[in-house]
Amino acid sequence: MIIIAFAQNTSRIWPRIICRRYRHCAVIAPAGDKLVLHQFTRRGQCTTLTLSARDMRILGRGGWVFIYLPGTLAADFDGASARTCVAMAKHAARISAPFVQTPLALYKYLMRRA
């Protein structure tokens, strides 16, 4: 199972200008009894955080929206090689949709697919 999380807030300037509803996305994957959040920080850098069920509830109350996808992370998943958070999420979920470039477009694509 892969969880794609979408957030409405960001500290970056360009997503505030370009993106409308969702401005950031992250990948959450299970690792044993915990969950690991792979968050795109900047080009060439991906931060990983360990989450529990309580942390997921806190993120949900903070406005994050989660989409649960079947399957596992791509075998060659490396968040540091992505250019954007959307590119990282598409690579993690093995999605090849070249016109999906913003978090809102990814959200709509995943909702149609589900």
C-alpha positions, 0 to 999 in steps of 0.5 A: 500500500502506498499513501499519497498525501496532499497539503494545501500549505507550503513555504515555497513561493512558486507553488503558491503562485502556480498551484491552486488547491493543493500545493504539495504532495508526499509519499507515505509507505509502510515499513514494518509497523511504522509508516515512512513519509518521503517528503520532497524538500528541494531538487536533489533532496528528499527527507524521510520521517517516521510516522505513527497512526497518531501522526497520521491523525494529526496530519489529517486534522492539519488539512492533509488529504490522503489517497490510498493506492494498492501496491508497493513502492517502485523498486528503483524509487529514489526521491532525491532524483526527482525535480518536483514533489509530483514527479516523486509521487508519480515515480513512487506509484509507477504513474506515467502521465506526462501532463500531470504536473501539479498536485491538484492534477495528480489528485484528480488523476488518482481520483479518476483512476480509483 
